[in-house]
Amino acid sequence: FYSIEFLATVLVISFLIFFHELGHFLAARSLGVKVEVFSIGFGKSLIEREFKGTNYRLSTLPLGGYVKLKGQDDMRPGFENLDKD
């Protein structure tokens, strides 16, 4: 009984994470920013496919996700990345 509730909870949270990350993905694409990775979950990739320059992943720990934008690795944390204008 508890395993069904746990599975349902993980599925609902994964569903919410998917739509949250989809918002980041669509905002970036609409502003012309290249999306390198769209991932649901963290850890080792279970399923990985590339389509139109974006790597889509489903990873082992489904309680998170991320969207990696082009050039994101080049940024240092802090306000020095903001335009001064």
C-alpha positions as CSV (number, residue, x, y, z in Angstrom):
1,F,0.0,0.0,0.0
2,Y,2.7,2.5,0.9
3,S,4.8,1.6,-2.1
4,I,1.9,2.7,-4.4
5,E,1.6,6.0,-2.5
6,F,5.4,6.5,-2.7
7,L,5.4,5.8,-6.5
8,A,2.4,8.1,-7.0
9,T,4.2,10.9,-5.1
10,V,7.4,10.5,-7.1
11,L,5.3,10.6,-10.4
12,V,3.5,13.7,-9.3
13,I,6.7,15.5,-8.3
14,S,8.4,14.4,-11.5
15,F,5.4,15.7,-13.5
16,L,5.7,19.1,-11.7
17,I,9.4,19.2,-12.2
18,F,9.0,18.5,-15.9
19,F,6.6,21.5,-16.4
20,H,8.8,23.7,-14.3
21,E,11.9,22.9,-16.4
22,L,9.8,23.2,-19.6
23,G,9.1,26.8,-18.6
24,H,12.9,27.5,-18.4
25,F,13.4,25.7,-21.7
26,L,10.6,27.6,-23.6
27,A,11.7,30.9,-22.2
28,A,15.3,30.4,-23.3
29,R,14.3,29.2,-26.8
30,S,11.9,32.1,-27.2
31,L,14.8,34.5,-26.4
32,G,17.1,32.8,-28.8
33,V,19.3,31.1,-26.2
34,K,20.5,27.6,-27.2
35,V,19.5,24.9,-24.8
36,E,22.3,22.3,-24.5
37,V,20.6,19.9,-22.0
38,F,17.1,19.4,-20.8
39,S,17.1,16.8,-17.9
40,I,14.5,15.4,-15.6
41,G,16.4,13.9,-12.7
42,F,19.9,13.9,-11.5
43,G,22.7,11.3,-11.6
44,K,23.4,8.7,-14.3
45,S,21.3,9.0,-17.5
46,L,18.8,6.2,-18.0
47,I,17.6,7.5,-21.4
48,E,19.4,10.1,-23.5
49,R,18.5,11.4,-26.9
50,E,19.6,14.4,-29.0
51,F,17.2,16.3,-31.1
52,K,17.8,19.6,-32.9
53,G,21.0,20.3,-30.9
54,T,19.5,19.7,-27.4
55,N,20.4,16.6,-25.3
56,Y,17.2,15.3,-23.6
57,R,17.8,13.1,-20.5
58,L,15.9,11.1,-18.0
59,S,18.2,10.3,-15.1
60,T,18.1,8.0,-12.1
61,L,17.0,10.4,-9.3
62,P,13.7,11.9,-10.6
63,L,13.4,14.4,-7.7
64,G,14.9,17.3,-9.6
65,G,15.9,18.5,-13.1
66,Y,17.7,21.2,-14.9
67,V,18.1,23.1,-18.2
68,K,21.7,23.8,-19.3
69,L,22.0,26.9,-21.5
70,K,24.8,27.6,-23.9
71,G,27.5,29.7,-22.2
72,Q,26.3,28.9,-18.8
73,D,29.6,27.3,-17.7
74,D,31.4,30.6,-18.6
75,M,29.5,32.6,-16.0
76,R,30.8,33.2,-12.5
77,P,28.4,33.6,-9.6
78,G,27.6,37.2,-8.6
79,F,26.6,40.5,-10.0
80,E,29.6,41.0,-12.2
81,N,27.8,39.1,-15.0
82,L,25.1,41.7,-15.3
83,D,25.3,44.5,-17.8
84,K,26.3,47.8,-16.2
85,D,24.1,50.0,-18.5
